[in-house]
């Protein structure tokens, strides 16, 4: 029977384990802050009181404690990988006992002190938390806190123990503490600390992706190295990204991989990070961590464009933020190249303008904006022209936009009108509906006929056009209040003529406001809109229905009666009639066997299939030649991944697109 060589597990007495030797038990910097609340302390104290009342043979098990020797310092500190919450709470309880009887029972006080402080250095505690709060912890357990300093979880839990334990009960509690046991898991030099840590934490409070990344980066380092990397890299990353640190890592990995990264479930961001950075030893970490810090600083500027020194770029970043943060991977890429001098300032601004045009135009024609940025990041790696072509292909054309503007509600009206009408600071302006969304009975467009006298068709036509571009303008808040609910002639003289916005002042010259005037103004403003939010001037088709193969996902199962997942697949200019991913899988691998055999074999060698030299088991096989066979019995998720992988290996993935069927899009 073989034995484990990298992990040693032993059942030990917890108090003796804490008190033994002169080593310091160090909480590494990647651990979360101390979190136990009063409820947890109450349960622990209750368990200790209960076991204290039992006979001498009775013990209380508190779980497992995972640790490793720190070989990176002269002193062999014990690194506490898992168990810091329990150990810290026990230390606070021991400190409360010690302070309660130190002046009345010197012998018991000495036993308690042996757990709290090192015998060779009375001023040093046996437990050393993360440097960020180590001094705070030590001031509590060494009773060096002032009454006005009670502000931490350490203070709260220590105060709870002091309030619950009378001096005469201290020996009883101490007897219960001495009956605690745990399994001490000590890691050898070759043990995978991160994997063990993840498995031990799987049943507790789930770690978030950025916390797992933090642990993964630091866990293999010595304590001194951890402190250094934490201070120079991780703390700046946290400072720049703040509460958005989880989103930062997801967006950064989209930039790095050129693939969409799952934001929820199964730690998709962490998995993508480990795949992208399989080695995080000190040799590789320095350059990688400097890069992470660089992009985190950029991310902070995107979150708060006021940090940007260039006024035009700052304004462009504010404009991009109108559409949320999904574009950040591409913006980070372009901004980084700009600050490093790899591209001109004009190219950065051009990319930001293309992004705004993409999002606004797709919103106008009611197209989704998801799963677009990864493909643009991939295209950008191939140069400026490739990025322009990628933008052109997914940005709706001038004709489509012009057609819908006449009758569609204007999305992001403040942003659009601000750029159209030259107003940068929108704080003191309102969106003015020239025809109100709900006109009052007395409202009039010409000063002669009241709204109540309009026919039903006229009223419906006005209501339909009320949220469109031609019926909207910016108006100062004070003027809006003055003419709220007033007819057009009153608004024209009392508000529009007095506005500082030229486009609004021009309305004062319009004698009558009706559906014809709205349409005429829409046409005039549309020409400005398609000029400001310009699509790259390339002859690329406006084909928003095609999805690059690397962005394709396997959809859910089909309802009865539906058989087509895809309308068709565009393969390097060819149009393939393939109904679903199984047919696509077969056709791609048969084509790869003919056109790019070396790449197909390389992919199969790396991934263990799906092409084999023998039909080694029963199932559905397709013969490629006399000695090679394609296994067809995979599930659809495997097939989609394999299609994407072999096309990437062949270097032609950018030339393959899928067109989902109607039900394929719905599903």
C-alpha positions in Angstrom: 0.0 0.0 0.0 1.5 3.4 -1.1 1.7 6.3 1.4 1.3 10.0 0.9 4.6 11.9 0.7 3.5 15.5 0.4 0.7 15.7 2.9 0.9 14.6 6.6 -2.2 14.5 8.7 -2.2 13.9 12.4 -4.8 14.2 15.1 -3.4 16.6 17.8 -4.4 18.4 20.9 -5.2 21.9 19.8 -3.9 23.8 22.8 -0.6 21.8 22.9 -0.2 22.4 19.1 -0.6 26.1 19.6 1.7 26.3 22.6 4.5 24.0 21.3 7.8 25.3 20.2 8.8 28.9 19.4 7.5 29.1 15.8 5.2 31.9 14.9 1.9 30.8 13.2 1.6 33.2 10.3 -1.6 34.1 8.5 -0.5 34.6 4.8 -1.5 37.8 3.0 -3.9 36.1 0.6 -6.3 35.1 3.4 -9.5 37.0 3.9 -9.9 39.3 6.8 -11.0 37.9 10.2 -14.8 37.6 10.0 -16.2 35.6 13.0 -19.1 37.4 14.6 -20.6 37.2 18.1 -22.8 34.3 17.1 -19.8 32.1 16.2 -18.0 33.0 19.4 -21.1 32.2 21.4 -21.3 28.7 19.8 -17.6 28.1 20.4 -17.9 29.1 24.1 -20.9 26.9 24.5 -19.1 23.8 23.0 -16.1 24.4 25.3 -18.3 24.7 28.4 -20.1 21.5 27.4 -16.9 19.5 26.9 -15.4 20.9 30.2 -18.3 19.2 32.1 -17.6 15.8 30.5 -15.2 13.2 31.9 -11.4 13.3 31.2 -11.7 10.9 28.2 -14.1 13.1 26.3 -12.8 15.4 23.6 -14.2 18.0 21.2 -13.1 18.0 17.5 -12.9 21.4 15.8 -12.0 20.2 12.3 -8.8 20.3 10.3 -6.1 22.9 10.2 -3.9 23.2 7.1 -0.4 24.6 7.4 3.0 24.5 5.8 6.6 25.4 6.8 7.8 28.6 5.4 11.2 27.9 4.0 11.8 31.4 2.7 12.9 32.9 6.1 15.6 32.2 8.5 13.0 31.3 11.1 10.8 28.3 10.2 7.4 30.0 10.6 4.3 27.9 10.2 2.1 29.3 7.4 -1.6 28.9 8.3 -3.3 28.1 4.9 -6.7 27.1 6.3 -8.1 27.6 9.8 -7.3 31.2 10.6 -10.8 32.1 11.7 -11.0 29.3 14.3 -7.4 29.8 15.5 -7.8 33.6 15.8 -11.0 33.2 17.8 -9.4 30.7 20.2 -6.5 33.1 20.7 -9.0 35.9 21.6 -10.7 33.6 24.1 -7.3 32.6 25.6 -6.4 36.3 25.8 -9.7 37.1 27.6 -9.0 34.3 30.1 -5.4 35.5 30.7 -6.4 39.1 31.3 -9.1 38.0 33.7 -6.8 36.1 36.1 -3.2 37.4 35.5 -3.3 39.3 38.8 -4.8 36.5 40.9 -3.5 33.2 39.6 0.1 33.4 38.3 0.4 29.7 37.6 -2.6 29.5 35.3 -1.7 32.9 33.8 1.7 31.4 32.8 0.0 28.4 31.1 -2.3 30.7 29.2 0.6 33.0 28.2 2.4 30.0 26.7 -0.4 29.8 24.2 -0.5 33.5 23.4 3.1 34.6 23.2 6.5 33.1 22.2 8.5 31.9 25.1 11.7 33.2 23.6 10.2 36.6 22.9 7.5 37.6 25.3 6.5 40.7 23.3 5.7 38.6 20.2 2.4 36.8 19.8 2.4 33.1 18.7 -0.2 34.1 16.0 0.8 36.7 13.4 -2.2 37.9 11.2 -1.9 39.6 7.9 0.3 42.6 8.2 -2.6 45.0 7.4 -4.2 44.2 10.8 -1.4 42.4 12.7 -0.7 45.4 15.0 -4.4 45.7 15.8 -4.7 42.0 16.7 -1.6 42.2 18.9 -2.8 45.3 20.7 -5.9 43.3 21.7 -4.4 40.1 22.9 -1.6 41.9 24.7 -4.1 44.3 26.3 -2.6 47.4 24.9 -5.9 48.9 23.5 -7.4 52.1 24.9 -11.1 52.3 25.7 -11.6 54.7 22.7 -10.0 52.3 20.2 -12.7 49.6 20.3 -13.5 49.4 16.6 -12.6 46.0 15.1 -13.9 42.5 15.0 -11.0 41.5 17.2 -12.2 44.0 19.8 -15.8 43.0 19.6 -15.2 39.2 20.0 -12.6 39.8 22.8 -15.1 42.0 24.6 -17.8 39.4 24.3 -15.5 36.7 25.9 -14.6 39.1 28.7 -18.2 39.8 29.4 -19.3 36.2 29.4 -16.6 34.7 31.6 -16.3 35.3 35.4 -13.0 35.0 37.1 -14.0 31.9 39.0 -15.1 30.2 35.7 -11.6 30.6 34.0 -10.2 27.2 35.2 -13.4 25.5 33.9 -13.0 27.1 30.5 -9.3 26.3 30.4 -10.1 22.7 31.1 -12.5 22.7 28.2 -10.0 24.3 25.9 -7.5 21.6 26.7 -9.9 19.0 25.4 -10.1 20.5 21.9 -8.6 18.4 19.1 -8.1 18.9 15.4 -6.4 17.2 12.5 -3.2 19.0 11.7 -2.5 18.8 7.9 1.1 19.7 7.1 2.1 20.1 3.5 5.4 18.9 2.1 7.5 20.9 -0.4 5.8 19.3 -3.5 2.2 19.5 -2.3 -0.4 21.5 -4.2 -1.5 23.9 -1.5 -3.9 25.8 -3.7 -5.8 22.6 -4.7 -6.0 21.4 -1.1 -7.1 24.9 0.0 -9.9 25.0 -2.6 -11.2 21.5 -1.6 -11.2 22.4 2.1 -13.1 25.7 1.4 -15.7 24.0 -0.9 -18.2 23.6 2.0 -17.7 26.9 3.7 -18.5 30.5 2.5 -17.7 30.4 -1.2 -14.6 32.3 -2.3 -15.2 34.8 -5.1 -13.1 34.6 -8.3 -10.8 37.4 -7.4 -10.2 35.9 -4.0 -9.2 32.6 -5.6 -6.9 34.4 -8.0 -5.4 36.2 -5.0 -4.7 32.9 -3.2 -3.4 31.3 -6.4 -0.9 34.1 -7.0 0.5 34.1 -3.5 0.1 30.6 -2.1 3.3 29.1 -3.6 5.5 31.9 -2.3 7.4 32.3 0.9 5.9 34.6 3.5 8.5 37.3 2.7 7.7 37.0 -1.0 4.0 37.2 -0.4 4.4 40.4 1.6 6.5 41.9 -1.2 4.1 40.9 -4.0 1.0 42.0 -2.0 2.5 45.5 -1.3 3.9 46.1 -4.8 1.2 44.6 -6.9 -2.0 43.4 -5.3 -2.7 46.3 -3.0 -2.4 48.8 -6.0 -4.7 46.6 -8.1 -7.3 46.7 -5.3 -6.9 50.4 -4.9 -7.4 51.1 -8.6 -10.4 48.8 -9.1 -12.1 49.0 -5.7 -15.4 47.1 -5.6 -15.1 46.4 -9.3 -12.1 44.1 -8.8 -14.0 41.0 -9.9 -15.2 42.7 -13.1 -11.7 43.9 -13.7 -10.3 40.3 -13.8 -13.0 39.2 -16.1 -12.5 42.0 -18.5 -8.7 41.6 -18.4 -9.0 37.9 -19.2 -11.3 38.7 -22.2 -8.6 41.0 -23.4 -5.8 38.4 -22.9 -7.7 35.4 -24.3 -9.8 37.0 -26.9 -12.7 34.8 -25.7 -15.8 35.4 -23.6 -15.3 34.6 -20.0 -18.2 33.4 -17.8 -19.1 35.9 -15.1 -21.1 33.5 -12.9 -21.1 29.9 -11.8 -18.2 27.4 -11.6 -15.6 30.1 -11.1 -15.2 30.7 -14.8 -13.0 33.8 -14.3 -10.7 31.9 -12.0 -10.5 28.9 -14.3 -9.6 31.2 -17.2 -6.9 32.9 -15.1 -5.3 29.6 -14.2 -5.3 28.5 -17.8 -3.8 31.8 -19.0 -1.2 31.9 -16.2 -0.3 28.3 -15.4 2.9 29.3 -13.6 3.0 32.0 -10.9 6.4 31.4 -9.4 8.6 34.4 -8.5 10.4 34.2 -11.8 7.3 34.5 -13.9 5.3 36.6 -11.4 7.3 39.9 -11.5 6.6 40.6 -15.2 3.0 39.3 -15.1 2.1 41.2 -11.9 3.5 44.4 -13.3 1.2 44.0 -16.3 -1.8 43.3 -14.1 -1.1 46.4 -12.1 -0.7 48.4 -15.3 -4.1 47.3 -16.6 -5.7 47.8 -13.2 -4.6 51.5 -13.2 -6.2 51.9 -16.7 -9.4 50.2 -15.3 -9.5 52.8 -12.6 -9.4 55.6 -15.2 -12.2 53.9 -17.1 -14.3 53.7 -13.9 -13.6 57.4 -13.2 -12.6 59.3 -16.3 -11.9 62.4 -14.3 -8.5 60.8 -13.5 -7.6 61.1 -17.2 -5.4 64.2 -17.9 -6.4 64.6 -21.6 -9.8 66.4 -21.6 -10.9 64.9 -25.0 -10.0 61.4 -24.0 -11.7 61.8 -20.7 -14.9 63.0 -22.4 -14.7 60.1 -24.8 -14.4 57.7 -21.9 -17.4 59.2 -20.3 -19.3 58.8 -23.5 -18.3 55.1 -23.7 -19.5 54.6 -20.1 -23.0 55.5 -21.3 -23.3 52.0 -22.6 -21.9 50.2 -19.5 -18.6 48.4 -19.0 -18.8 45.6 -21.4 -16.5 47.3 -23.8 -13.7 47.7 -21.2 -11.5 44.9 -22.6 -11.1 46.6 -25.9 -10.8 50.0 -24.4 -8.0 48.8 -22.0 -6.2 47.3 -25.0 -6.3 50.5 -27.0 -5.6 52.8 -24.0 -2.6 50.7 -23.0 -1.1 50.9 -26.5 -1.6 54.7 -26.4 0.1 55.3 -23.1 3.0 53.0 -24.1 3.4 54.9 -27.4 2.4 52.0 -29.6 -0.5 54.0 -31.3 -1.2 57.6 -31.8 -3.7 59.5 -29.7 -6.0 59.8 -32.8 -6.2 56.0 -33.1 -7.4 55.7 -29.5 -10.1 58.3 -30.1 -11.1 56.6 -33.3 -11.5 53.3 -31.5 -13.6 54.9 -28.8 -15.8 56.6 -31.5 -16.3 53.2 -33.3 -17.4 51.7 -30.0 -20.0 54.3 -29.4 -21.3 54.0 -33.0 -21.5 50.2 -32.6 -23.5 50.4 -29.4 -25.8 53.3 -30.4 -26.6 51.9 -33.8 -27.3 48.4 -32.5 -29.6 49.9 -29.9 -31.4 51.9 -32.5 -32.1 48.8 -34.7 -32.9 46.7 -31.7 -29.9 44.3 -32.0 -28.2 42.8 -28.9 -24.8 44.0 -27.9 -23.6 40.9 -26.0 -20.7 38.8 -27.1 -19.1 41.4 -29.4 -16.1 42.6 -27.6 -14.0 39.4 -27.5 -14.1 39.2 -31.3 -13.0 42.9 -31.5 -10.1 42.2 -29.2 -9.0 39.3 -31.5 -9.3 41.5 -34.5 -7.3 44.3 -32.9 -4.3 41.9 -32.5 -4.3 41.7 -36.3 -3.9 45.4 -36.7 -5.9 48.6 -37.4 -7.4 47.5 -40.7 -8.6 44.1 -39.2 -10.3 46.0 -36.3 -12.0 48.4 -38.7 -13.3 45.5 -40.8 -14.6 43.8 -37.7 -16.4 46.9 -36.5 -17.9 47.5 -39.9 -19.3 44.0 -40.1 -21.3 44.3 -36.9 -22.2 48.0 -37.0 -25.6 48.6 -38.6 -25.4 50.6 -41.9 -26.5 54.2 -42.4 -29.5 53.0 -44.3 -30.8 50.8 -41.5 -30.2 53.5 -38.9 -31.9 56.2 -41.0 -34.9 54.0 -41.6 -35.6 53.3 -37.9 -34.9 56.8 -36.5 -38.1 58.2 -38.0 -40.3 56.0 -35.9 -38.2 54.5 -33.1 -37.8 55.8 -29.5 -34.4 57.4 -29.2 -32.1 55.4 -26.8 -29.8 57.2 -24.4 -31.4 60.6 -25.3 -29.3 62.8 -23.0 -26.1 61.4 -24.4 -27.3 61.6 -28.0 -28.7 65.1 -27.8 -25.6 66.3 -25.8 -23.3 65.3 -28.6 -25.7 66.4 -31.4 -26.3 69.8 -29.8 -22.8 70.4 -28.5 -23.6 70.3 -24.7 -20.9 68.7 -22.7 -22.2 69.2 -19.1 -25.8 67.9 -19.0 -26.4 68.5 -15.3 -28.5 71.6 -15.7 -30.5 70.4 -18.7 -33.7 68.4 -19.1 -34.8 66.3 -22.1 -37.5 68.4 -23.6 -40.4 66.7 -25.4 -41.7 69.3 -27.8 -45.0 67.4 -28.1 -45.5 66.1 -24.5 -45.6 62.4 -24.0 -49.1 62.9 -22.6 -50.4 66.3 -23.9 -53.1 68.1 -21.8 -56.4 68.9 -23.4 -55.4 72.5 -23.9 -52.0 71.7 -25.6 -51.7 73.1 -29.1 -49.2 72.8 -31.9 -50.3 76.0 -33.7 -52.1 78.1 -31.0 -55.4 77.6 -32.8 -56.6 74.0 -32.3 -56.4 72.4 -28.8 -55.4 68.8 -28.3 -58.9 67.8 -27.5 -60.0 68.9 -31.0 -57.4 66.7 -32.7 -58.8 63.6 -34.4 -58.0 60.2 -32.8 -55.6 59.5 -35.7 -53.8 62.8 -35.3 -53.4 62.2 -31.5 -52.1 58.7 -32.1 -49.6 60.0 -34.7 -48.3 62.6 -32.3 -48.0 60.2 -29.4 -46.1 57.7 -31.6 -43.5 60.4 -32.6 -43.2 61.9 -29.2 -40.1 59.9 -28.1 -38.4 60.1 -31.5 -35.3 62.1 -32.3 -37.1 65.0 -34.1 -39.3 65.7 -31.1 -36.5 66.0 -28.6 -34.1 68.7 -27.6 -32.1 69.9 -24.6 -33.6 72.7 -22.5 -32.3 74.4 -19.3 -34.0 73.3 -16.2 -35.2 76.7 -15.3 -36.8 77.2 -18.7 -38.4 73.7 -18.5 -40.1 74.6 -15.2 -41.4 77.9 -16.7 -43.2 76.3 -19.7 -44.1 72.9 -18.2 -47.3 71.6 -20.0 -47.6 74.8 -22.2 -48.5 74.8 -25.8 -45.9 75.0 -28.5 -46.3 78.7 -29.3 -45.8 79.5 -25.6 -42.7 77.3 -25.4 -41.3 78.8 -28.5 -41.4 82.4 -27.2 -40.9 81.8 -23.5 -38.3 79.1 -23.5 -36.8 78.0 -26.8 -35.9 81.5 -27.9 -34.1 82.1 -24.6 -32.1 78.8 -24.6 -28.3 78.9 -24.9 -28.4 75.7 -27.0 -28.4 76.7 -30.7 -30.5 73.7 -31.8 -33.2 74.6 -29.3 -33.1 78.3 -30.2 -33.8 77.3 -33.8 -37.1 75.9 -32.8 -38.3 79.5 -32.2 -38.4 80.0 -35.9 -40.8 77.1 -36.5 -44.3 78.5 -36.8 -46.3 75.2 -36.2 -45.3 72.0 -34.5 -47.0 68.9 -36.0 -46.0 65.4 -37.3 -44.6 66.9 -40.5 -42.3 69.2 -38.5 -41.1 66.3 -36.4 -40.3 64.2 -39.4 -38.5 67.1 -41.1 -36.4 67.7 -38.0 -35.6 64.0 -37.7 -34.3 63.9 -41.2 -32.1 66.9 -40.6 -30.7 65.5 -37.3 -30.2 62.0 -38.8 -27.6 63.2 -41.2 -25.7 64.7 -38.2 -26.1 61.5 -36.2 -24.7 59.1 -38.8 -21.8 61.5 -39.3 -21.0 61.7 -35.5 -21.6 58.0 -34.9 -19.9 57.0 -38.1 -19.4 53.4 -39.2 -15.9 52.6 -40.5 -15.9 53.6 -44.2 -15.3 50.1 -45.6 -17.2 48.0 -48.1 -17.8 45.3 -45.4 -21.3 43.9 -45.4 -23.6 44.8 -42.5 -24.3 41.2 -41.5 -25.2 41.3 -37.9 -26.7 37.8 -38.0 -23.4 36.0 -38.3 -21.5 34.9 -35.1 -17.8 34.1 -35.3 -17.2 30.5 -34.5 -15.1 31.3 -31.5 -18.0 33.2 -30.0 -20.6 30.5 -30.8 -22.2 28.6 -27.9 -24.1 25.4 -27.7 -27.7 26.3 -27.1 -30.3 24.5 -25.0 -32.3 21.5 -26.3 -34.8 22.0 -29.1 -38.6 21.9 -28.7 -40.5 19.2 -30.5 -40.8 19.9 -34.2 -37.7 22.1 -34.5 -34.6 20.5 -36.0 -32.3 23.3 -37.1 -29.9 25.0 -34.8 -28.2 26.9 -37.7 -29.6 28.4 -40.8 -26.2 28.0 -42.4 -22.4 28.2 -41.7 -20.0 30.5 -43.6 -16.8 28.6 -43.9 -14.0 30.7 -45.6 -16.5 32.2 -48.0 -18.4 29.0 -48.6 -22.0 28.6 -47.4 -22.6 25.2 -45.7 -26.1 23.9 -45.0 -25.5 22.2 -41.7 -28.5 22.0 -39.3 -26.7 21.5 -36.0 -23.4 21.2 -34.2 -23.1 17.5 -34.8 -23.2 18.0 -38.6 -20.8 21.0 -38.2 -18.4 18.9 -36.2 -18.3 16.1 -38.8 -17.8 18.5 -41.7 -15.2 20.7 -40.0 -13.0 17.7 -39.1 -13.4 16.1 -42.5 -12.4 19.3 -44.1 -9.5 19.7 -41.7 -8.3 16.2 -42.6 -8.2 17.3 -46.2 -6.9 20.9 -45.9 -5.0 21.2 -42.7 -4.1 17.7 -41.6 -1.0 18.6 -39.6 -3.1 21.0 -37.5 -5.8 18.4 -37.0 -3.3 15.8 -35.8 -1.6 18.3 -33.5 -5.0 19.2 -31.9 -5.9 15.6 -31.4 -2.5 14.8 -29.9 -2.9 17.6 -27.4 -6.5 16.8 -26.5 -6.7 13.0 -26.9 -9.0 13.0 -29.8 -11.5 13.0 -31.5 -9.5 11.4 -34.4 -8.1 7.9 -33.6 -6.1 5.3 -35.5 -8.5 2.5 -34.5 -12.2 2.2 -33.7 -11.3 1.1 -30.2 -14.8 1.0 -28.8 -18.4 0.6 -29.9 -20.2 3.6 -31.1 -20.7 5.9 -34.1 -17.6 6.3 -36.1 -16.8 8.1 -39.4 -13.9 6.8 -41.5 -11.4 9.5 -42.7 -9.1 7.0 -44.4 -8.0 3.4 -43.9 -6.2 4.1 -40.7 -7.9 7.1 -39.1 -11.4 7.4 -37.7 -13.5 10.3 -36.3 -15.6 9.3 -33.3 -19.1 10.9 -33.5 -20.5 9.9 -30.1 -19.6 13.0 -28.1 -22.0 15.4 -26.5 -22.7 18.6 -28.2 -20.6 20.8 -25.8 -17.5 18.7 -26.6 -18.2 18.9 -30.3 -18.5 22.7 -30.3 -15.3 23.0 -28.2 -13.5 20.7 -30.6 -14.7 22.6 -33.7 -13.4 25.8 -32.2 -10.1 24.2 -31.1 -9.2 22.6 -34.4 -10.1 25.8 -36.3 -7.8 27.8 -34.0 -5.1 25.2 -34.4 -5.4 25.6 -38.2 -5.3 29.4 -38.0 -8.6 29.9 -39.8 -11.1 30.4 -37.0 -11.5 34.1 -37.9 -12.9 33.0 -41.3 -15.7 30.8 -40.0 -19.1 32.2 -38.9 -22.4 30.6 -37.9 -25.9 31.9 -38.6 -28.3 30.7 -35.9 -31.8 29.8 -37.0 -34.7 31.7 -35.5 -35.2 29.1 -32.8 -31.4 28.9 -32.3 -31.3 32.6 -31.3 -34.4 32.2 -29.0 -32.8 29.2 -27.3 
